Amino acid sequence: MPQDGYELEWSGEEMRAVVDRVMRRVAEHIDTLPQQPASNSEEGARVARELAEKLPENGQPLDDVLNTVFDEAAPISYNTAGPGYLAYIPGGGVPASAVASLIADAVNRYVGVWLAAPGFVQLEVNVVRWFCEIIGYPASAGGILTTGGSLANFTAVVTARRERMPENFLRGTVYTSDQTHHSVVKAAMLAGLPERNVRAVPSNDRYQVRLEDMAQRMQRDRAEGLEPFMVVGNAGTTNTGAVDDLEGLADLAVQEGVWLHIDAAYGGFFMLTERGRRVLRGIERADSVTLDPHKGLFLPYGNGSLLLRDPQALRRAHSTFSDYMPPMQDDWDLVDFCQLSPELSRGFRGLRAWLPIKLHGIAAFRRSLDEKLDLTEWAAGELRAIPGMQILAEPQLSLVVFRLAPPDRGEDELNDLNRRLLEGINRRKNVYLTATTLEDRFALRICVLSFRTHRDRMEQCIADIRHAVAEVTAAQ
Ligand SMILES: Cc1ncc(COP(=O)(O)O)c(C=O)c1O
């Protein structure tokens, strides 16, 4: 036992002993992921109340603490790291990234300013450059790693506002589609723009923004004395996986002289695949792009990124100076992250992407993303073969939206039928699906984006859907 006053200072040997014991639990958890229920939160309120606790004055044995984590808290959850998680936008959490977190947190160097850890900062800069390369940006592009897509969208709005409407921005308007992720409206609000200045332009029957409507709306707004300054396009919506006409949006942005931001939080990493590059053509023309490694690169939660054609815009929007700070670098190659984002002290999140990419090579991620595209296409084909099944949004990437629509039923009846269908599928706990509403139609979604999802689980998913269809139709 370490002596009093030094308990927090584990030696290397002590830490190894703890990590070995922790690893036993982690390994067991990882190996049983496929057998764990796809969702299990019905008892959430009870368990949460039981887990409420007082500030402990004294320490507890490691095993007791691990039991709380692995036996009591972890099982009451969606199995977001498992192969059956086909809900919302999955990710998965590649284990190599967890290893990187251990290293980053144990080493605990300061990466907010270049001078404090130039080597680590460079590794993170490498990651940003790789991401820029993936989306087809030139070598002069740059950006930052964020905690996720919401913070990346927020930083994009703040940067665009600063570049285009420096001081008086209350007449500035932002153009999104009716399918854009709600984090963009939130970003605009946080950036101080009136919520009424954010336009949700209607989308077409493939849920892609209608460019003519957007152009007309800008003209109307200008005529009323407002100042359009930013367009947000979608490269994979959360709702249906739709990808806007990115070339068309880029042309419109040039014509109107506005900042073009693409929210590619979900879809962006499909640029690694040939099919993805076809669908996402034009993304490289955007002024900024949100790309979420905790989605399309399968990293654990807490990993997002914002990339910019002109990274100096980030610096112009975020840099400040204080006497107590170390000197900042003038050479653009030597990056002070605190000059590019709202954060000063921050974790070394770059290692969480750097280590998996170095260990596996980007080809492993490309193969897995290609597999997700194949699985989604296959699932859509299987769904079409189920009598009465209607595909409401064909896959553009790895997301398909569908509903059961037997003839001669009213819309309310169909909505009710599909609610029960979703319950019937999820009750089996092999997969977990979520729903959305498209033009008042309750619809089910399958989003394939976990690196652990393979053909066997998709076959199980289709089998469960068929069983649930038989149940709900028999119950009529
Ligand atoms: C298209 C899109 N944009 C933004 C976000 C927000 O990202 P985050 O949850 O990482 O903040 C999401 C989340 O699912 C998303 O799908």
The ligand as a Gaussian input file, in Angstrom:
#p B3LYP/6-31G(d) Opt

LIG

0 1
 C      -25.519000      14.648000     -39.874000
 C      -25.164000      14.910000     -38.446000
 N      -24.665000      16.105000     -38.101000
 C      -24.334000      16.392000     -36.826000
 C      -24.511000      15.467000     -35.822000
 C      -24.121000      15.823000     -34.412000
 O      -22.982000      15.121000     -34.081000
 P      -22.566000      14.803000     -32.559000
 O      -23.637000      13.898000     -32.020000
 O      -21.250000      14.156000     -32.707000
 O      -22.511000      16.084000     -31.822000
 C      -25.036000      14.210000     -36.131000
 C      -25.249000      13.199000     -35.072000
 O      -25.780000      12.134000     -35.280000
 C      -25.358000      13.918000     -37.469000
 O      -25.843000      12.723000     -37.827000

